[in-house]
């Protein structure tokens, strides 16, 4: 079958980094072609080359037989390429129909009826019940994702690139998205699907291409490969077991929460031991992140008490939390966890700046020392600690957030979705780091929507539903069906 899109010997260089190295690949019409690789493998750069966000330094782009040495965003969309990024690109105050038809002309006046009819036609195609008049801010994550897809389809796209599309979705919502993708396949649209979730790759893709260090490794028929082979190709080495061995949890209590109310949570009480990884399970909207923000002082609690090492503390701000040894690695690392426009050194030192200063003068040598120390400890892949965080891969951005928290000598660390959007190699490094921290007596709260991760990493699991604790399980009691039942409040 003739290719709809071919990239031939594409190269892209940045100072000290080879992002793409003579990379070549072909995409067939109407296929779902998965791209796999560790963070930093070159997937994001490849997307940007195809969409015209960046110019390659060398190589050729061939779309439907026509050759280009570079794309521009306008040209790329003109030849039928659309991209759906991990973060939604919608205007929340506008309706679903207005978002889908944004930029299109309907005569001299805004024709809401025509826009709504067009949106409904696409929603009917996908067999989804979305009111075109509803504003985006009222829609679920799954429906927002479908609006993103509908927006792309309305532009007569031939090649749809989906970058970690399932990241904000629940299991049921992912299934709904897969049905939409199958509909697109039937229409002959080529899907380039990027995900770190291997189970999704095997469910939805026809072929899979593995990238490593900016280079091409292999393209395989999905039916002819397996999880172990793909992981080995991605990382170029055999990984250890998925989850590190459990530690001996200490009997000493490091955190106790009593009857906390606020942020939608009601009457939450639990304890955390030194060296324990306490998992929090629940569906989207269960109140897990809301609880983390209450404990960390990012949001104000209505009532309740917090004890650290059996001493009651009053946490009214994030500064209070940091001063009392609580650290948070937030779910949204890009907007809440780090400063993308600042360098690694600045980010790592940020929360610890008063200890790295004398009077009002920052000790630059201490800052450099601590930044280099955590770069080495966490194996942050970068040519320099002066590299801007926005230029790092997702996994390395996550490591910077963890380094920033570790630098404050936290006794309690809250990991909210610690491996979302991170490749298998980086995941393993994060797991081993968490295990090592717990081994040093640090108490860890882990909020995760990844059931395997919860079952594999936790010493104990607390389940939340609708802002309340609905169950608690010790390791020997772990059962996925039981957890899901508790999470559904059945």
N, C-alpha and C positions, 0 to 999 in steps of 0.2 A: 504493500500500500504506500502511495506517495505521501511524503511528509507535508503537513500544513506549515510547520515551523522547524527550521534547522538553525542551529548555532554552530559555526565552524571556527575552531581555534580562537575562541574569545579569550582575551587577556585583559586584566585590570590590575594596576599596581597602585599602592599607596606607600608613603614613606615607611620603610621597614617591613611592609606587608605585601605578600602576593595574594590578592583576593581571588583572582581567577587566573589559571595558568593554562593557556591554550586549550580551553574547554570546548568540547564538541558534543552535540546531542541532537536527536531528532524526535519530533512529536507527531503522532499520527492523528488524522481527523477522527473525532468522536471517541477518543480514548480518555480514560482517567490515568494519568501518568504521575506517579508519586516521585517526589524528590526527597531523598534521605541523606542525612549527614549530621555530624556533630555541630554544635554552635561554632561558627568560625570556618565551616567547610566551604562557604561561598554561596549558599542558597540565596540569601538576601541580595547579594551583589548581582547574581544571575537574574533575579526578578527585576531589579532596577535597570539592568541592561535591556531586557526585553520591553519594559514599559517606558523606556526613555528617560528615566529619572537620572541616570548617569551614562556617560559615554565610555565605551570600551577603549582601551589603548591600542588594541589590535583585534582583528577577526572580522567575520562576516555574519550578518543576520539575514536569513532567507525566509520570507513569508509568502506562501502560495507561489513559489517559483521566482519571486522578485527579490533581488539582492540589495542589502543596505549595509553601509559600514557603521551606521549608528541609528538610533531611534531618538525621537523627541516625544514628549507626552502626547502632543497633538497628533503626530504621525502614527504613533503606536495605536491610539484609540481609533484613528482613521482606518487602519487596516484590520480592526476588529479585536484588539487586545484590551482586556479589562482586568483589573487587579482588586481582589478583596483582601485587605490587610487584617492582621490580628486585632488591631484596635478599630472599632467601628468608625466609619467616616460619614456620619449622618448628622443632620441638623435636628436636634431633639425637639425644638419648638415647632417645627413644621410637620405636616401630616405625612403619612406613608406615601401617599400619591405625589405630594409636592417634592419629596426627596427623590422618588423614582424619576420624575420628569424634570428635575432641576437642570436648568440650562437649555431646555427645549423651548421652542417658540410655538405658540398656539394663536396666531393672529396678533393683533395689536393689543389685546387685553388678555389678562390671565383667565384662562378657561378651566376653572376647577372641575367642571363636569367631564370634560375631555380627559383631563389628567386622571380623574378617579375611575373612569371607564377603562383607560389603558392599564392602570394598576390592578383593577379587578380582573381583567383579562389574564394578566400574568399570574395573579394569585390563584385563579381558577385552574390554570395550567398546572400549577404546583399542588393543587388540591389542599390549599391552606385557607383557614378561615380568619382572614385579617380584614378589618374594615379600613378601606383606603383613606377614610376621613380621620382616623385616629392619629394623634400626634405620636411621634417616635418615642417620646419620653414615657409614654404609657405602655409601651410594648415590652414583652419579655425578650430575653437575650436571643432566643431562637427566632422569634418573629423579626427582630432587628436584623439578624443575619439573613433572613429571607428577603427583607427589604433591600439589603445590600446586593444580594444576588439578582433580585428583580431589577434594580437600577442598572446593573451591568447588562442584563438581557435586553432591557429596553433600548440599549444603544446598538443593537444588532451585533453583539460580540460573537466572535468565532473561537477565540481562545480565552478561557477564563482561568486566571491564576488565583488560587486560594491559599493564603498563608496562615497556617494554624487556625483554620476556621472553627474548630471544635473547642478551642480553649475556653470560651466563656459559657459553654453549653453543658447541660446535664445529659445523662445517658439517653433519656427519651428524646431530648431535643436533637441529639446527634443522629438518632435513627430517622427523625423527620428530615434532617438536612440531607441524609443519604438518599432518601426518596426523591428529593429535589434534584440531586446530582444525577440520579438514574434518568430522570425526565430530560435533563440537559443532554445526556449522552444520546438519547433517542433522537434528539433534534440535530445531532451531528456536531455538537460543540465539544471542543477539546478542553479537558480540565487538567491543569497542572496543579497537583495537590501536595502541599507541604505540611507534614505533621511529624511530631516525634512519637506519636502513639502508634506503635506497630500493629496493634489489633485493628486499627482503622485502615491501615495500609492494606492488610489482607482482606478486609471486608469490601473495600470500595474500588481499589485500583486494578488496572489491567497489566500495567508494567511498572517497574520501579527502577529508578536510577540512583546509584549511591555516589556521593561526592565526598572527598576528603582533602583538606588543605588546599582548597581552590582547584583541585584537579578531578578528572573523571576517573571513577574506579570501575563501575560495571553497570550494565542495564540488563535486567532479568524479567522474565515473565513472572508475574506474582504467583501464579499457581505452581511454578517450578522451583520456588525457593522456600525458605523457612526463617523463623525468627533468629535462630542461632547464626545462620549464614549472613543475614543482613547486618546483625550487630558486629560480627567479625569483620565484615567489609567496611563498615562505618568507622570503627575505631582503630582498625589495623592491628588489633591485638585481642587476645581473649580476656574477657572481663571475669572478675571474680564472681562469686555468687551474688545474686541481685541485692540481697539485704544482709548487712553485717550481722554477726552473731550478737545476741543480746548481752547486756552487761548485768552486773549485780546492782540492782537498785538499792540505794541506801535507805535506812529507816527514818532518817532525819527529814523533817518537813522544811521545804524551802519557801513554799507559797501556800496560803490558805485564803480562799475567797468565801465569804459568808453572806448569803442572801442578797446578792447584788441585783438591783433593779435599774433599768435604764436602757436607752437605745433600742427599745423593743424587747429586751431580755427581761425575764421575770424570775425572781427567786433562785438565782444561780449560786450553788455552793459546791465547792470541790477542794481537794488538796493536791499538791504536787510535791513529790519527794526529790531529794537531791539525786542526780544521776538518772532520773526517770524521763522517758519520752512518753508524754500523755497525748494520745491522739483525740481530736475532736471531729466526729462524723456528723453529717447532716446534709439535707438537700439545700439547694440554693435558696437563700432567704430564711434559713433556720435560725440565724442569729450568731453564728460562729465568729465572723469577722467583727460584728458589732460588740461581742464580748471582749475580743482582743483589744479593741480600741478603748473600751471602758477600763480595762486593767492597765493599759499603757497611758491612760490620761489624755488620749486624743479626743475623746468625747466624755462629757460629764455624766457621772452616775447619779441616779436619783436617791438611792440609799444603798446600804450594805457596807461591809467592812473587808479590808484587805490586810493580810498579815504576811510579813516577810521574815522568815526564820523566827516565827512565833511572836513577832513584835508588830503591833498594829501601826500601819503607815497611812498617811493621807496623801493620795495621789490626785492632784488637781490639774496637772499638766504633764506633757511629755518630759519636760525637764525634771519634774519630781520623779517620774518613773526611771529615767536614766540615772539620777542621783541615788535611787534606791536599788539599782542593779537590775532593772528590767530593760530588756532590749526587744525590739520588734522588727522582723523582716516582713514587710507588708506584701499583700497579694499583688498590688500594682507597683512593681519595682520602678517603672519608668516615671510615674507621676508622683509617687509617695516615698519611694525607697532611696533614690539617689538624685543627684543634680546632673542631668545629662550634659549640660553645657560647661560643666567644670571637669577638671582632670581627676584622675584616680587618687592622687596624693591629697588633693583638697577634700574629696569625698570621705576618704578614710579618716582624716583628721577632724572632720566637721563636728561630730558629737563630743569629741574629746579635747576641744580647743582650749578650754580653760586649764587643763592639766599640761598642755603643751605650750603654755604662755607664762611669762613673768610680767606682772602688772598688765599692761596692754600690749606688750611686745611678744609676738609669736616666735618661738624658738624653731627656726627653719630646719636646723639639723635634727631635732627630735622628730619633727613632722616627717622628714625624709626617711629617718630611721624606722619609724613605725609603719609608714606606707610600704617601704621595701620589705619589711618583715612580713606583713600580711600578704603582700603580693607573692612572696616565696611560699609561705605556709599554705595558702589557698591555691597556689599554682594558677594565678590570674595570667592568662595569655595576652601579653602586651609587650611591645618593644620598649616601653618606658612608662613610669608612673605618672608622667606628664601627659599621657594620652587622654583625650577627652572620652568620658564614659559613653557618650552617644555613639562612638566609633567601635565600641566593643560588641561582641556577640551577646545574646541574651543570657547564656550561662555565665559568662564572665561579668556581666552587669550584676547578676545575682550574687556572685562572689564578692563584688565590691560592697554591696549592701550588707552582706554578712560580715565583711571585714570592718565596716564602719561601726557595726554593733559590737563586735568582739573587742574593738579598741577601747570600749568603755568599761571593760572588765565586768560584763554582765553575769549575774548569778542565775538569772531566769531569762530564757530566750523564747520568744514566740515566733514560730515559723508559719506564716499564712500562705498556703499553697506553695511550698518551697521549691517544687520542681516543675511548675507549670511553664510550658513552652521551652523546656530544656531537654537537650538530647540525652541519649542513654549513657554516654560516657560521663557527661557532666553530672547527671543524676547520681551515678555511682559515687562520684567524688563528694557530692553534697551529703549522701547517706553516710559515707564513711566519716565525714567531718562531724555530722550530728552525733554519730556513735562515739567519736573521740571526745567531743564536748561533754556528752553525758558521762563518759568514763572518768572525766575530771570532776564530776559532781555537779555540773550545771544542770538545772532543771529545764526541760524543754517541753513547750506546748506546741503540738503540730496540728494545724488545721489543714485538712486535705480532702479533695473530692475524688482522689484516686484510691479506690478501694484496696488494690494490691499494695499500695504504698502504706496505707493505714495499717493493714494486717501485718505487713512485713516489718515495719519500723516501730510500732507502738508497743509499750509494755502494758498499757491499759488504754481503753477507749471509752470516752464519754460521748453519748449521742444526744444531739439537740434537734428539736422540732418546734417551730413556731415560737422561738425564744425561750423554750423550757427544756430542762434535762429530762429525757424520756428513757434513759437507760445507761448503764455502766457495765463494762465487761472486762474481766481480767484476761490475760493472754490465753490461758487454757480454755476460756469460754468463747474465744473469737469465732464468729460464724457470720458470713456475709449476709445470708438470708435474714438472720436475726437483727443485724444492724440495719438493713434496709427496712425491715418492719418497724423498728423503733424510730427510724428517721421519717417514716411515713405516718408516725403516730397512730399506728393501727392497734 
